[in-house]
Amino acid sequence: MRMCKGCLIREIDSQKQYQSMFNYIESLDEEIKINHQVYEVRLYTCKKCDSLINGMCKHCGCFVEMRAAITKNSCPNKKW
């Protein structure tokens, strides 16, 4: 399932959307995917950050679990 560009958040089945995000993370090419230890450190850092709101970063609007999964990505607030 892909995010519907013509839908409002209230119209999206959140459980399916979250599962879709986790499936995306799992299916990333190993060449671009961060290793599990670093991924967990990134998420731990995000969880302590005041900019985390409902799984999203208020600086860039991303879902932090998706941003943290890719090696070349960085924290928009420069925390990792």
Phi and psi in radians as a Rosetta constraint file:
Dihedral C 1 N 2 CA 2 C 2 CIRCULARHARMONIC -1.851 0.35
Dihedral N 2 CA 2 C 2 N 3 CIRCULARHARMONIC 2.734 0.35
Dihedral C 2 N 3 CA 3 C 3 CIRCULARHARMONIC -1.094 0.35
Dihedral N 3 CA 3 C 3 N 4 CIRCULARHARMONIC 2.308 0.35
Dihedral C 3 N 4 CA 4 C 4 CIRCULARHARMONIC -1.422 0.35
Dihedral N 4 CA 4 C 4 N 5 CIRCULARHARMONIC 2.041 0.35
Dihedral C 4 N 5 CA 5 C 5 CIRCULARHARMONIC -1.283 0.35
Dihedral N 5 CA 5 C 5 N 6 CIRCULARHARMONIC -0.244 0.35
Dihedral C 5 N 6 CA 6 C 6 CIRCULARHARMONIC -1.855 0.35
Dihedral N 6 CA 6 C 6 N 7 CIRCULARHARMONIC 0.222 0.35
Dihedral C 6 N 7 CA 7 C 7 CIRCULARHARMONIC -1.934 0.35
Dihedral N 7 CA 7 C 7 N 8 CIRCULARHARMONIC 2.688 0.35
Dihedral C 7 N 8 CA 8 C 8 CIRCULARHARMONIC -1.547 0.35
Dihedral N 8 CA 8 C 8 N 9 CIRCULARHARMONIC 2.738 0.35
Dihedral C 8 N 9 CA 9 C 9 CIRCULARHARMONIC -0.967 0.35
Dihedral N 9 CA 9 C 9 N 10 CIRCULARHARMONIC -0.706 0.35
Dihedral C 9 N 10 CA 10 C 10 CIRCULARHARMONIC -1.168 0.35
Dihedral N 10 CA 10 C 10 N 11 CIRCULARHARMONIC -0.245 0.35
Dihedral C 10 N 11 CA 11 C 11 CIRCULARHARMONIC -1.648 0.35
Dihedral N 11 CA 11 C 11 N 12 CIRCULARHARMONIC -0.098 0.35
Dihedral C 11 N 12 CA 12 C 12 CIRCULARHARMONIC -1.643 0.35
Dihedral N 12 CA 12 C 12 N 13 CIRCULARHARMONIC 2.366 0.35
Dihedral C 12 N 13 CA 13 C 13 CIRCULARHARMONIC -1.274 0.35
Dihedral N 13 CA 13 C 13 N 14 CIRCULARHARMONIC 1.798 0.35
Dihedral C 13 N 14 CA 14 C 14 CIRCULARHARMONIC -1.085 0.35
Dihedral N 14 CA 14 C 14 N 15 CIRCULARHARMONIC -0.642 0.35
Dihedral C 14 N 15 CA 15 C 15 CIRCULARHARMONIC -1.095 0.35
Dihedral N 15 CA 15 C 15 N 16 CIRCULARHARMONIC -0.758 0.35
Dihedral C 15 N 16 CA 16 C 16 CIRCULARHARMONIC -1.158 0.35
Dihedral N 16 CA 16 C 16 N 17 CIRCULARHARMONIC -0.677 0.35
Dihedral C 16 N 17 CA 17 C 17 CIRCULARHARMONIC -1.138 0.35
Dihedral N 17 CA 17 C 17 N 18 CIRCULARHARMONIC -0.771 0.35
Dihedral C 17 N 18 CA 18 C 18 CIRCULARHARMONIC -1.104 0.35
Dihedral N 18 CA 18 C 18 N 19 CIRCULARHARMONIC -0.737 0.35
Dihedral C 18 N 19 CA 19 C 19 CIRCULARHARMONIC -1.095 0.35
Dihedral N 19 CA 19 C 19 N 20 CIRCULARHARMONIC -0.664 0.35
Dihedral C 19 N 20 CA 20 C 20 CIRCULARHARMONIC -1.071 0.35
Dihedral N 20 CA 20 C 20 N 21 CIRCULARHARMONIC -0.722 0.35
Dihedral C 20 N 21 CA 21 C 21 CIRCULARHARMONIC -1.128 0.35
Dihedral N 21 CA 21 C 21 N 22 CIRCULARHARMONIC -0.753 0.35
Dihedral C 21 N 22 CA 22 C 22 CIRCULARHARMONIC -1.153 0.35
Dihedral N 22 CA 22 C 22 N 23 CIRCULARHARMONIC -0.660 0.35
Dihedral C 22 N 23 CA 23 C 23 CIRCULARHARMONIC -1.098 0.35
Dihedral N 23 CA 23 C 23 N 24 CIRCULARHARMONIC -0.704 0.35
Dihedral C 23 N 24 CA 24 C 24 CIRCULARHARMONIC -1.048 0.35
Dihedral N 24 CA 24 C 24 N 25 CIRCULARHARMONIC -0.829 0.35
Dihedral C 24 N 25 CA 25 C 25 CIRCULARHARMONIC -1.067 0.35
Dihedral N 25 CA 25 C 25 N 26 CIRCULARHARMONIC -0.790 0.35
Dihedral C 25 N 26 CA 26 C 26 CIRCULARHARMONIC -1.097 0.35
Dihedral N 26 CA 26 C 26 N 27 CIRCULARHARMONIC -0.565 0.35
Dihedral C 26 N 27 CA 27 C 27 CIRCULARHARMONIC -1.573 0.35
Dihedral N 27 CA 27 C 27 N 28 CIRCULARHARMONIC 0.025 0.35
Dihedral C 27 N 28 CA 28 C 28 CIRCULARHARMONIC -1.048 0.35
Dihedral N 28 CA 28 C 28 N 29 CIRCULARHARMONIC 2.504 0.35
Dihedral C 28 N 29 CA 29 C 29 CIRCULARHARMONIC -1.033 0.35
Dihedral N 29 CA 29 C 29 N 30 CIRCULARHARMONIC 2.394 0.35
Dihedral C 29 N 30 CA 30 C 30 CIRCULARHARMONIC -1.048 0.35
Dihedral N 30 CA 30 C 30 N 31 CIRCULARHARMONIC -0.426 0.35
Dihedral C 30 N 31 CA 31 C 31 CIRCULARHARMONIC -1.179 0.35
Dihedral N 31 CA 31 C 31 N 32 CIRCULARHARMONIC -0.480 0.35
Dihedral C 31 N 32 CA 32 C 32 CIRCULARHARMONIC -1.913 0.35
Dihedral N 32 CA 32 C 32 N 33 CIRCULARHARMONIC -0.191 0.35
Dihedral C 32 N 33 CA 33 C 33 CIRCULARHARMONIC -1.465 0.35
Dihedral N 33 CA 33 C 33 N 34 CIRCULARHARMONIC 2.332 0.35
Dihedral C 33 N 34 CA 34 C 34 CIRCULARHARMONIC -1.239 0.35
Dihedral N 34 CA 34 C 34 N 35 CIRCULARHARMONIC 2.656 0.35
Dihedral C 34 N 35 CA 35 C 35 CIRCULARHARMONIC -1.248 0.35
Dihedral N 35 CA 35 C 35 N 36 CIRCULARHARMONIC 2.752 0.35
Dihedral C 35 N 36 CA 36 C 36 CIRCULARHARMONIC -1.013 0.35
Dihedral N 36 CA 36 C 36 N 37 CIRCULARHARMONIC -0.723 0.35
Dihedral C 36 N 37 CA 37 C 37 CIRCULARHARMONIC -1.085 0.35
Dihedral N 37 CA 37 C 37 N 38 CIRCULARHARMONIC -0.824 0.35
Dihedral C 37 N 38 CA 38 C 38 CIRCULARHARMONIC -1.152 0.35
Dihedral N 38 CA 38 C 38 N 39 CIRCULARHARMONIC -0.686 0.35
Dihedral C 38 N 39 CA 39 C 39 CIRCULARHARMONIC -0.995 0.35
Dihedral N 39 CA 39 C 39 N 40 CIRCULARHARMONIC -0.815 0.35
Dihedral C 39 N 40 CA 40 C 40 CIRCULARHARMONIC -1.155 0.35
Dihedral N 40 CA 40 C 40 N 41 CIRCULARHARMONIC -0.638 0.35
Dihedral C 40 N 41 CA 41 C 41 CIRCULARHARMONIC -1.130 0.35
Dihedral N 41 CA 41 C 41 N 42 CIRCULARHARMONIC -0.754 0.35
Dihedral C 41 N 42 CA 42 C 42 CIRCULARHARMONIC -1.053 0.35
Dihedral N 42 CA 42 C 42 N 43 CIRCULARHARMONIC -0.812 0.35
Dihedral C 42 N 43 CA 43 C 43 CIRCULARHARMONIC -1.145 0.35
Dihedral N 43 CA 43 C 43 N 44 CIRCULARHARMONIC -0.662 0.35
Dihedral C 43 N 44 CA 44 C 44 CIRCULARHARMONIC -1.057 0.35
Dihedral N 44 CA 44 C 44 N 45 CIRCULARHARMONIC -0.745 0.35
Dihedral C 44 N 45 CA 45 C 45 CIRCULARHARMONIC -1.088 0.35
Dihedral N 45 CA 45 C 45 N 46 CIRCULARHARMONIC -0.775 0.35
Dihedral C 45 N 46 CA 46 C 46 CIRCULARHARMONIC -1.095 0.35
Dihedral N 46 CA 46 C 46 N 47 CIRCULARHARMONIC -0.706 0.35
Dihedral C 46 N 47 CA 47 C 47 CIRCULARHARMONIC -1.094 0.35
Dihedral N 47 CA 47 C 47 N 48 CIRCULARHARMONIC -0.514 0.35
Dihedral C 47 N 48 CA 48 C 48 CIRCULARHARMONIC -1.469 0.35
Dihedral N 48 CA 48 C 48 N 49 CIRCULARHARMONIC -0.190 0.35
Dihedral C 48 N 49 CA 49 C 49 CIRCULARHARMONIC -1.436 0.35
Dihedral N 49 CA 49 C 49 N 50 CIRCULARHARMONIC 2.393 0.35
Dihedral C 49 N 50 CA 50 C 50 CIRCULARHARMONIC -1.199 0.35
Dihedral N 50 CA 50 C 50 N 51 CIRCULARHARMONIC -0.215 0.35
Dihedral C 50 N 51 CA 51 C 51 CIRCULARHARMONIC -1.527 0.35
Dihedral N 51 CA 51 C 51 N 52 CIRCULARHARMONIC -0.040 0.35
Dihedral C 51 N 52 CA 52 C 52 CIRCULARHARMONIC -1.489 0.35
Dihedral N 52 CA 52 C 52 N 53 CIRCULARHARMONIC 2.116 0.35
Dihedral C 52 N 53 CA 53 C 53 CIRCULARHARMONIC -2.337 0.35
Dihedral N 53 CA 53 C 53 N 54 CIRCULARHARMONIC 1.983 0.35
Dihedral C 53 N 54 CA 54 C 54 CIRCULARHARMONIC 0.895 0.35
Dihedral N 54 CA 54 C 54 N 55 CIRCULARHARMONIC 0.751 0.35
Dihedral C 54 N 55 CA 55 C 55 CIRCULARHARMONIC 1.432 0.35
Dihedral N 55 CA 55 C 55 N 56 CIRCULARHARMONIC -0.006 0.35
Dihedral C 55 N 56 CA 56 C 56 CIRCULARHARMONIC -2.026 0.35
Dihedral N 56 CA 56 C 56 N 57 CIRCULARHARMONIC 2.592 0.35
Dihedral C 56 N 57 CA 57 C 57 CIRCULARHARMONIC -1.518 0.35
Dihedral N 57 CA 57 C 57 N 58 CIRCULARHARMONIC 2.204 0.35
Dihedral C 57 N 58 CA 58 C 58 CIRCULARHARMONIC -1.297 0.35
Dihedral N 58 CA 58 C 58 N 59 CIRCULARHARMONIC -0.210 0.35
Dihedral C 58 N 59 CA 59 C 59 CIRCULARHARMONIC -1.381 0.35
Dihedral N 59 CA 59 C 59 N 60 CIRCULARHARMONIC -0.657 0.35
Dihedral C 59 N 60 CA 60 C 60 CIRCULARHARMONIC -2.183 0.35
Dihedral N 60 CA 60 C 60 N 61 CIRCULARHARMONIC -0.247 0.35
Dihedral C 60 N 61 CA 61 C 61 CIRCULARHARMONIC 1.474 0.35
Dihedral N 61 CA 61 C 61 N 62 CIRCULARHARMONIC 0.098 0.35
Dihedral C 61 N 62 CA 62 C 62 CIRCULARHARMONIC -1.407 0.35
Dihedral N 62 CA 62 C 62 N 63 CIRCULARHARMONIC 2.799 0.35
Dihedral C 62 N 63 CA 63 C 63 CIRCULARHARMONIC -1.439 0.35
Dihedral N 63 CA 63 C 63 N 64 CIRCULARHARMONIC 2.069 0.35
Dihedral C 63 N 64 CA 64 C 64 CIRCULARHARMONIC -1.086 0.35
Dihedral N 64 CA 64 C 64 N 65 CIRCULARHARMONIC -0.531 0.35
Dihedral C 64 N 65 CA 65 C 65 CIRCULARHARMONIC -1.138 0.35
Dihedral N 65 CA 65 C 65 N 66 CIRCULARHARMONIC -0.543 0.35
Dihedral C 65 N 66 CA 66 C 66 CIRCULARHARMONIC -1.360 0.35
Dihedral N 66 CA 66 C 66 N 67 CIRCULARHARMONIC -0.767 0.35
Dihedral C 66 N 67 CA 67 C 67 CIRCULARHARMONIC -1.102 0.35
Dihedral N 67 CA 67 C 67 N 68 CIRCULARHARMONIC -0.743 0.35
Dihedral C 67 N 68 CA 68 C 68 CIRCULARHARMONIC -1.187 0.35
Dihedral N 68 CA 68 C 68 N 69 CIRCULARHARMONIC -0.348 0.35
Dihedral C 68 N 69 CA 69 C 69 CIRCULARHARMONIC -1.344 0.35
Dihedral N 69 CA 69 C 69 N 70 CIRCULARHARMONIC -0.285 0.35
Dihedral C 69 N 70 CA 70 C 70 CIRCULARHARMONIC -1.855 0.35
Dihedral N 70 CA 70 C 70 N 71 CIRCULARHARMONIC 2.225 0.35
Dihedral C 70 N 71 CA 71 C 71 CIRCULARHARMONIC -0.892 0.35
Dihedral N 71 CA 71 C 71 N 72 CIRCULARHARMONIC -0.855 0.35
Dihedral C 71 N 72 CA 72 C 72 CIRCULARHARMONIC -1.304 0.35
Dihedral N 72 CA 72 C 72 N 73 CIRCULARHARMONIC -0.229 0.35
Dihedral C 72 N 73 CA 73 C 73 CIRCULARHARMONIC -1.282 0.35
Dihedral N 73 CA 73 C 73 N 74 CIRCULARHARMONIC 2.717 0.35
Dihedral C 73 N 74 CA 74 C 74 CIRCULARHARMONIC -2.424 0.35
Dihedral N 74 CA 74 C 74 N 75 CIRCULARHARMONIC 2.895 0.35
Dihedral C 74 N 75 CA 75 C 75 CIRCULARHARMONIC -1.273 0.35
Dihedral N 75 CA 75 C 75 N 76 CIRCULARHARMONIC 2.252 0.35
Dihedral C 75 N 76 CA 76 C 76 CIRCULARHARMONIC -1.174 0.35
Dihedral N 76 CA 76 C 76 N 77 CIRCULARHARMONIC -0.280 0.35
Dihedral C 76 N 77 CA 77 C 77 CIRCULARHARMONIC -1.758 0.35
Dihedral N 77 CA 77 C 77 N 78 CIRCULARHARMONIC 0.165 0.35
Dihedral C 77 N 78 CA 78 C 78 CIRCULARHARMONIC 1.045 0.35
Dihedral N 78 CA 78 C 78 N 79 CIRCULARHARMONIC 0.639 0.35
Dihedral C 78 N 79 CA 79 C 79 CIRCULARHARMONIC -1.665 0.35
Dihedral N 79 CA 79 C 79 N 80 CIRCULARHARMONIC -0.276 0.35
